[in-house]
Amino acid sequence: MINVAFTGHRIQNLYGGSIYSKKYDILRDKLQEVFSYVENKYGEINNAYNGLALGFDTIAFEELWFSRQKTNIIGCIPFEKQYKKWRKNDIEVYNVMKSKCDEIIYVDTIEKYKVKDTTEGEYHITKLMKRNELMIDNSNVLISCWNHEKHGGTWYTIRYALQQKNIVEIININPTTLEIEILK
């Protein structure tokens, strides 16, 4: 059994539009290939840590929830009001994901991941990074959807994972080429 975490771009840095349009179908198929690869190599996915953000996190959540019912999905929310500036439709999708999680973690309430001089439950950019650190710290495999740009949250998470001994493999779906790449 293995624990996995997800990181990836938001919709605007993938293919734009709706993640339910046809252009996302190949990405969903590639994600299923990655799940099968992970299970063939390491065994069943026990826990899946997901940031419940818009874009790749949403796709990963849905594909995992529909195809791997035995996997515990742990929603790692950086702060309680993560959804506050989102559109109504996005909040509805977020609430559905939240309701289907086996466990919810509000990362900024955990001592090790608190950000000094910030208000619990409120936005702070560092809390997004702390969320990603918690997911990596509790996983063995990182599944990413990264376009190789070396800035932003997805790059930060991959860079952090590359430095962690508990991460035995980083599997990336390149959204530009749709190739599956092993980064570690």
Phi, psi and chi 1 to 4 in degrees:
 res  aa     phi    psi   chi1   chi2   chi3   chi4
   1 MET       -  148.6  -61.6 -137.3  -71.8      -
   2 ILE  -140.3  152.1 -165.2   93.6      -      -
   3 ASN  -107.6  137.4  -67.1  -20.4      -      -
   4 VAL  -123.5  157.2  -58.8      -      -      -
   5 ALA  -130.6  160.3      -      -      -      -
   6 PHE  -123.7  145.4  -61.5   97.0      -      -
   7 THR  -148.4  146.1 -169.5      -      -      -
   8 GLY  -178.8  174.0      -      -      -      -
   9 HIS   -74.3  158.1  -62.1  -61.4      -      -
  10 ARG   -77.6  169.6  -56.8  -61.3  176.0 -100.0
  11 ILE   -53.3  -44.9  -63.5  165.2      -      -
  12 GLN   -65.0  -21.6   62.6  -88.4   19.9      -
  13 ASN  -100.0    4.7  -67.7  -34.6      -      -
  14 LEU  -105.1 -103.9  -70.0  171.8      -      -
  15 TYR  -118.3    6.5  -46.3  118.8      -      -
  16 GLY    68.5 -175.4      -      -      -      -
  17 GLY    65.6 -141.9      -      -      -      -
  18 SER  -104.5  138.8  167.6      -      -      -
  19 ILE   -69.1   -5.4   61.1  168.9      -      -
  20 TYR   -98.2    5.6  -57.4  109.4      -      -
  21 SER   -83.2  163.7   67.6      -      -      -
  22 LYS   -56.5  -33.0  -78.5  -93.1 -173.2 -137.0
  23 LYS   -64.0  -16.1   56.9 -172.4  161.0 -172.6
  24 TYR   -92.3   -7.4  -74.6   90.6      -      -
  25 ASP   -60.9  -40.2  -72.5  -10.7      -      -
  26 ILE   -65.7  -39.5  -64.2  172.2      -      -
  27 LEU   -61.4  -42.4 -179.3   56.9      -      -
  28 ARG   -62.4  -42.2  -70.1  175.2 -176.7  -79.3
  29 ASP   -62.8  -41.3  -68.3  -16.5      -      -
  30 LYS   -63.5  -38.5  -69.5  -68.2 -178.9  179.3
  31 LEU   -63.4  -40.1 -165.2   49.7      -      -
  32 GLN   -63.9  -37.2  -71.8  -62.6  -24.9      -
  33 GLU   -60.6  -42.5  -78.5 -178.0   47.7      -
  34 VAL   -64.5  -43.8  170.8      -      -      -
  35 PHE   -57.4  -45.5  -68.0  159.1      -      -
  36 SER   -63.7  -42.8  -65.9      -      -      -
  37 TYR   -58.1  -48.6  167.5   84.3      -      -
  38 VAL   -60.8  -46.3  167.9      -      -      -
  39 GLU   -66.8  -37.5  -69.2  172.4  -28.9      -
  40 ASN   -67.0  -34.0  -72.1  -24.5      -      -
  41 LYS   -86.2  -39.3 -171.8  168.0 -176.9  179.7
  42 TYR  -118.5  -10.6  -59.0  106.4      -      -
  43 GLY    98.7 -175.4      -      -      -      -
  44 GLU   -56.0  143.6 -163.8  172.2  -47.6      -
  45 ILE   -78.3  113.7  -60.4  170.7      -      -
  46 ASN   -80.4  -59.6 -173.0   38.5      -      -
  47 ASN  -123.3  139.4  -65.3  -52.6      -      -
  48 ALA  -123.9  119.0      -      -      -      -
  49 TYR   -94.8  121.0  -67.8   84.5      -      -
  50 ASN  -131.4  133.2 -171.8  -57.3      -      -
  51 GLY   -78.2   -3.5      -      -      -      -
  52 LEU    53.9   31.5  -56.9 -173.1      -      -
  53 ALA   -88.3  171.3      -      -      -      -
  54 LEU   -80.4  146.5  -56.5  173.6      -      -
  55 GLY   103.1 -129.3      -      -      -      -
  56 PHE   -60.4  -38.0 -177.9   69.0      -      -
  57 ASP   -56.6  -41.6  -78.5    5.5      -      -
  58 THR   -65.3  -45.7  -52.2      -      -      -
  59 ILE   -61.0  -46.7  -66.1  166.6      -      -
  60 ALA   -61.0  -43.1      -      -      -      -
  61 PHE   -58.4  -51.8  178.1   92.3      -      -
  62 GLU   -63.5  -45.3  -69.4  175.0  -11.6      -
  63 GLU   -62.9  -40.4  -70.3  -55.8  -54.7      -
  64 LEU   -68.5  -45.8 -168.8   65.1      -      -
  65 TRP   -63.6  -41.3 -167.2   82.8      -      -
  66 PHE   -76.3  -27.9  -74.7  115.8      -      -
  67 SER  -109.6  -16.8   67.6      -      -      -
  68 ARG  -131.5   72.4  -54.7  -65.9 -168.4  -77.7
  69 GLN   -62.9  -23.9  -67.4  -66.9  -46.0      -
  70 LYS   -82.0  -12.5  -68.1 -179.4 -178.2  176.2
  71 THR   -76.7  132.6  -60.6      -      -      -
  72 ASN   -79.5  123.3  -66.6  -44.7      -      -
  73 ILE  -100.0  121.7  -59.9  176.0      -      -
  74 ILE  -109.9  112.2  -59.0  164.2      -      -
  75 GLY   -80.8  119.3      -      -      -      -
  76 CYS  -106.9   98.6  -60.3      -      -      -
  77 ILE   -98.3  123.2  -59.8  171.1      -      -
  78 PRO   -62.8  -34.7   19.6  -27.6      -      -
  79 PHE  -159.2  152.7   48.4   92.6      -      -
  80 GLU   -55.7  -37.0 -172.7  175.4    0.8      -
  81 LYS   -95.3   31.2  -64.4  179.2 -177.7  174.3
  82 GLN   -51.0  -38.9  169.2  175.1 -102.8      -
  83 TYR   -80.0   -8.2   63.8   90.4      -      -
  84 LYS   -50.1  -38.8 -153.2   68.5  164.4  154.7
  85 LYS  -101.1   11.8  -65.4 -177.9  179.8  179.8
  86 TRP   -84.1  161.3  -66.1   -0.3      -      -
  87 ARG   -72.8  156.9  -63.1  177.2  -54.5 -177.0
  88 LYS   -54.3  -47.4 -176.4 -179.8  178.0 -167.9
  89 ASN   -61.7  -39.0  -68.5   -8.2      -      -
  90 ASP   -67.3  -37.1  -66.0  -27.5      -      -
  91 ILE   -65.2  -38.2  -66.8  170.6      -      -
  92 GLU   -62.9  -44.4  -70.8  171.3    6.6      -
  93 VAL   -62.5  -44.1  170.8      -      -      -
  94 TYR   -58.2  -45.9  169.9   76.3      -      -
  95 ASN   -65.2  -36.0  -75.6  -29.4      -      -
  96 VAL   -64.6  -46.4  168.2      -      -      -
  97 MET   -58.9  -46.7  -72.4 -168.0  -60.2      -
  98 LYS   -57.1  -42.6 -123.9  174.9  106.3  173.3
  99 SER   -68.5  -23.1   73.3      -      -      -
 100 LYS   -94.1   -6.4  -67.6  179.3  178.1 -179.9
 101 CYS   -68.3  146.1  -75.2      -      -      -
 102 ASP   -77.8  -24.1  -64.3  -70.7      -      -
 103 GLU  -154.0  146.2 -178.2 -178.9  -16.1      -
 104 ILE  -120.6  132.5  -64.8  -71.1      -      -
 105 ILE  -119.6  122.8  -61.3  171.3      -      -
 106 TYR   -91.5  102.0  -69.9  100.0      -      -
 107 VAL   -60.6  -38.1  178.5      -      -      -
 108 ASP   -72.8    1.9   72.7  -18.8      -      -
 109 THR   -98.3   -5.6   66.0      -      -      -
 110 ILE   -94.8  125.2  -62.0  172.0      -      -
 111 GLU   -48.7  -48.4 -165.8   60.4   42.0      -
 112 LYS   -60.9  -25.7  179.0  179.6  177.4 -178.7
 113 TYR  -112.1    7.9  -60.9   99.6      -      -
 114 LYS   -67.9  148.1  -73.3 -174.0  179.3 -152.2
 115 VAL  -105.7  120.6  177.7      -      -      -
 116 LYS   -56.5  141.8 -171.4  177.4  178.2 -172.5
 117 ASP    60.8   34.5  -61.1  -34.5      -      -
 118 THR  -124.9  160.6   63.8      -      -      -
 119 THR   -91.5  127.3  -56.3      -      -      -
 120 GLU   -58.0  134.6 -166.6  173.1  -73.4      -
 121 GLY    90.0  -14.2      -      -      -      -
 122 GLU  -102.0  157.7  -62.8  -68.5  -27.3      -
 123 TYR   -63.7  137.5  171.7   83.8      -      -
 124 HIS  -157.4  132.2 -167.9  -80.3      -      -
 125 ILE   -57.7  -34.2 -166.6  159.1      -      -
 126 THR   -64.0  -27.3  -55.0      -      -      -
 127 LYS   -64.8  -29.3  -68.3 -179.3 -178.0 -175.3
 128 LEU   -66.4  -40.3  -58.2  174.0      -      -
 129 MET   -68.0  -39.2  -67.4 -179.7 -110.9      -
 130 LYS   -64.7  -36.9  -68.1  -64.4 -177.1 -176.6
 131 ARG   -59.1  -45.7  180.0 -106.0  -27.8  -98.6
 132 ASN   -65.0  -38.4  -62.9  -21.4      -      -
 133 GLU   -62.7  -44.3  -70.5  174.2   10.9      -
 134 LEU   -59.1  -43.6  177.4  139.3      -      -
 135 MET   -63.2  -44.1  -66.7 -169.4  -52.0      -
 136 ILE   -66.3  -43.3  -63.5  -59.0      -      -
 137 ASP   -60.4  -23.5  -68.1  -11.7      -      -
 138 ASN  -106.9   11.4  -71.8  -76.7      -      -
 139 SER  -124.1  169.0  -63.4      -      -      -
 140 ASN  -116.1  -25.8  -48.1  103.2      -      -
 141 VAL  -131.0  135.4  171.6      -      -      -
 142 LEU  -107.5  128.7  175.3   62.5      -      -
 143 ILE  -108.5  119.4  -60.4  170.8      -      -
 144 SER  -123.2  161.3   60.9      -      -      -
 145 CYS  -131.3   94.7 -176.4      -      -      -
 146 TRP  -132.2  136.8  174.5   55.5      -      -
 147 ASN   -94.4   10.8   62.1   11.2      -      -
 148 HIS    76.5   11.1  -69.7  -99.8      -      -
 149 GLU   -79.3  131.0  -69.7 -179.4    9.0      -
 150 LYS   -95.5   59.3  -66.9 -174.5  176.0 -179.7
 151 HIS  -159.0  162.2   59.1   82.9      -      -
 152 GLY    90.4  176.5      -      -      -      -
 153 GLY   -64.8  -37.6      -      -      -      -
 154 THR   -66.2  -44.9  -59.1      -      -      -
 155 TRP   -62.8  -43.4  166.3 -121.9      -      -
 156 TYR   -56.7  -44.6  171.8   86.5      -      -
 157 THR   -66.6  -43.4  -53.5      -      -      -
 158 ILE   -63.1  -45.2  -70.7  169.6      -      -
 159 ARG   -60.1  -43.6 -164.1  174.9   66.8 -154.3
 160 TYR   -62.3  -45.2 -179.4   79.0      -      -
 161 ALA   -62.9  -36.8      -      -      -      -
 162 LEU   -59.9  -25.6  -74.9  165.8      -      -
 163 GLN   -91.5   -6.8  -59.9  166.9   -1.4      -
 164 GLN   -98.4  130.3  -54.4  -49.5  -51.5      -
 165 LYS   -66.9  -30.6  -72.3 -179.0  172.8   52.1
 166 ASN   -71.0  -18.7   59.1  -62.5      -      -
 167 ILE   -86.0  109.5  -63.1  -64.6      -      -
 168 VAL   -89.9  -19.3  -63.7      -      -      -
 169 GLU  -157.9  142.6 -165.0  161.8   13.0      -
 170 ILE  -120.1  119.9  -60.0  172.2      -      -
 171 ILE  -113.1  119.1  -54.1  158.5      -      -
 172 ASN  -111.7  137.2 -175.4   55.9      -      -
 173 ILE  -101.5  112.7  -57.5  168.9      -      -
 174 ASN   -75.7  115.5 -174.9  -41.5      -      -
 175 PRO   -69.3  -17.8   25.2  -32.3      -      -
 176 THR   -80.8  -48.0  -54.0      -      -      -
 177 THR   -97.3  -17.0   65.2      -      -      -
 178 LEU    61.9   24.5  -70.6  167.8      -      -
 179 GLU   -88.7  147.0  -68.8  179.6   19.2      -
 180 ILE   -91.4  125.6  -63.9  172.1      -      -
 181 GLU  -122.5  141.3  -49.4  162.5  -31.8      -
 182 ILE   -98.2  116.7  -54.2  -58.3      -      -
 183 LEU   -94.5  -20.7  -56.0  179.5      -      -
 184 LYS  -151.7      -  176.4 -179.5 -179.9 -179.6
